Amino acid sequence: MEDQPTRPSPHRFAAGHCQIAETLCGEITVRRLFRDYQQIGYYPFFLESSGTYIFRLREVINHILEVDLPLVNRIEVQQLSKLKKLLYLLATSVPFSPNISKLAEATDISRPRLYEYLENLQDARLLNLVRKKSFVVADDIETGFQNKIPLWLFGFLY
């Protein structure tokens, strides 16, 4: 039987994140670039024109909400305004640990349906739901320490 190559442990990489961050910060201005990333994101159409970026992003979000989600998840057209309101409430309340009961009441969506919609929005990559609180993500720091991770590092996940 052939020996299978062993995969490096993800813990090995996590443990070295401070060294990686220090090396990167010495070569590039990470925080400035991350602020740019927060403004223009990573969708490829930011290369077309920074003046039309917000318009194009809004087009993509509306297409996902109005065409893709109803088709793939059998969401009724009448529910789209509630879904848009849900996304708006979540987007304007960050950082946000949602109170499902209050969100359900504010959007007039039942609790079970709200959980379903949250999963749908995550599957469509419009939300990133975090279920565990094991690390603290902090803005305006260059390198991490213990369970504190610089926010800009998450840009590398895309």
C-alpha positions as CSV (number, residue, x, y, z in Angstrom):
1,M,0.0,0.0,0.0
2,E,1.3,3.4,-1.0
3,D,2.0,6.0,1.7
4,Q,-0.5,8.8,1.4
5,P,1.0,12.3,1.7
6,T,0.1,13.8,5.0
7,R,-1.8,17.1,5.0
8,P,-0.4,19.9,7.1
9,S,-2.4,20.6,10.2
10,P,-4.6,23.8,10.1
11,H,-3.5,24.5,13.6
12,R,0.1,24.8,12.3
13,F,-1.1,27.7,10.0
14,A,-3.2,29.3,12.7
15,A,-0.3,29.3,15.2
16,G,1.8,31.1,12.6
17,H,-0.7,33.9,11.8
18,C,1.3,36.5,13.8
19,Q,4.4,35.8,11.8
20,I,2.5,35.9,8.5
21,A,0.8,39.2,9.5
22,E,4.1,40.8,10.5
23,T,5.7,39.8,7.2
24,L,2.8,41.1,5.1
25,C,2.6,44.4,7.1
26,G,6.3,44.9,6.4
27,E,5.7,44.6,2.6
28,I,2.3,46.3,2.1
29,T,0.0,48.8,3.8
30,V,-2.6,46.3,4.9
31,R,-5.0,48.5,6.8
32,R,-5.3,51.1,3.9
33,L,-5.8,48.3,1.4
34,F,-8.4,46.7,3.7
35,R,-10.3,50.0,4.0
36,D,-10.3,50.1,0.2
37,Y,-11.6,46.5,0.2
38,Q,-14.3,47.4,2.6
39,Q,-15.5,50.2,0.3
40,I,-15.2,48.4,-3.1
41,G,-15.3,44.7,-2.1
42,Y,-14.0,41.9,-4.2
43,Y,-16.5,41.6,-7.0
44,P,-14.6,41.9,-10.4
45,F,-16.7,44.8,-11.7
46,F,-14.8,47.2,-9.4
47,L,-12.1,47.0,-12.1
48,E,-14.6,48.5,-14.6
49,S,-15.1,51.8,-12.8
50,S,-15.1,52.8,-9.2
51,G,-17.9,55.2,-10.0
52,T,-20.4,52.5,-10.9
53,Y,-19.4,50.0,-8.3
54,I,-22.2,50.7,-5.8
55,F,-24.8,50.6,-8.7
56,R,-23.4,47.3,-10.0
57,L,-23.3,45.8,-6.5
58,R,-26.9,46.8,-5.9
59,E,-27.8,45.2,-9.3
60,V,-26.2,41.9,-8.2
61,I,-27.9,41.9,-4.8
62,N,-31.3,42.6,-6.3
63,H,-30.8,39.9,-9.0
64,I,-30.0,37.4,-6.3
65,L,-33.0,38.5,-4.1
66,E,-35.5,38.9,-6.9
67,V,-34.5,36.1,-9.4
68,D,-32.1,33.5,-7.9
69,L,-33.5,33.0,-4.4
70,P,-37.1,32.7,-5.4
71,L,-36.3,30.2,-8.2
72,V,-33.9,28.1,-6.2
73,N,-35.6,28.1,-2.9
74,R,-39.2,28.5,-4.0
75,I,-39.7,31.8,-2.2
76,E,-43.0,33.5,-3.1
77,V,-42.7,36.9,-4.8
78,Q,-44.9,38.4,-2.0
79,Q,-42.1,37.6,0.5
80,L,-39.4,39.5,-1.3
81,S,-40.0,42.8,0.4
82,K,-39.7,41.0,3.8
83,L,-36.5,39.4,2.6
84,K,-35.1,42.8,1.5
85,K,-36.1,44.3,4.9
86,L,-34.3,41.4,6.7
87,L,-31.1,41.9,4.7
88,Y,-31.4,45.7,5.3
89,L,-31.8,45.3,9.1
90,L,-28.8,42.9,9.2
91,A,-26.6,45.1,7.0
92,T,-27.3,48.3,8.9
93,S,-26.8,46.7,12.4
94,V,-23.3,45.3,12.2
95,P,-21.6,44.0,14.2
96,F,-24.8,42.1,15.0
97,S,-25.9,39.2,17.1
98,P,-29.5,38.8,16.0
99,N,-32.3,38.4,18.3
100,I,-34.5,36.1,16.2
101,S,-37.7,37.0,18.0
102,K,-37.2,40.7,17.4
103,L,-36.1,40.2,13.8
104,A,-39.1,38.0,13.1
105,E,-41.4,40.7,14.6
106,A,-39.7,43.6,12.7
107,T,-39.9,41.8,9.4
108,D,-43.2,40.0,9.9
109,I,-41.6,36.7,9.2
110,S,-42.3,33.6,11.3
111,R,-39.3,32.3,13.3
112,P,-39.0,29.0,11.4
113,R,-39.2,30.8,8.1
114,L,-36.6,33.4,9.3
115,Y,-34.1,30.7,10.1
116,E,-34.7,29.3,6.6
117,Y,-34.2,32.8,5.0
118,L,-31.0,33.3,6.9
119,E,-29.7,30.0,5.6
120,N,-30.8,31.0,2.0
121,L,-29.0,34.3,2.3
122,Q,-25.9,32.6,3.5
123,D,-26.1,30.0,0.7
124,A,-26.4,32.9,-1.8
125,R,-23.2,34.5,-0.2
126,L,-25.1,37.6,0.9
127,L,-24.5,36.8,4.6
128,N,-21.8,35.1,6.5
129,L,-23.4,33.6,9.6
130,V,-21.0,33.0,12.5
131,R,-22.1,30.3,14.9
132,K,-19.2,30.1,17.4
133,K,-17.5,32.7,19.4
134,S,-13.9,31.5,19.8
135,F,-12.0,34.4,18.3
136,V,-12.3,38.2,18.5
137,V,-12.0,40.0,15.2
138,A,-10.6,43.5,15.7
139,D,-10.2,46.4,13.3
140,D,-7.3,48.8,13.3
141,I,-4.7,46.3,14.5
142,E,-1.9,45.1,12.2
143,T,-1.1,41.7,13.9
144,G,-3.1,39.3,16.1
145,F,-2.4,38.2,19.6
146,Q,-3.9,35.1,21.4
147,N,-7.6,35.0,20.3
148,K,-7.6,38.5,18.7
149,I,-7.4,38.4,14.9
150,P,-7.0,41.5,12.6
151,L,-10.1,42.0,10.5
152,W,-8.1,42.5,7.3
153,L,-6.9,38.9,7.4
154,F,-10.5,37.8,6.6
155,G,-10.1,39.4,3.2
156,F,-7.8,36.5,2.3
157,L,-10.6,34.0,2.6
158,Y,-12.1,35.3,-0.6
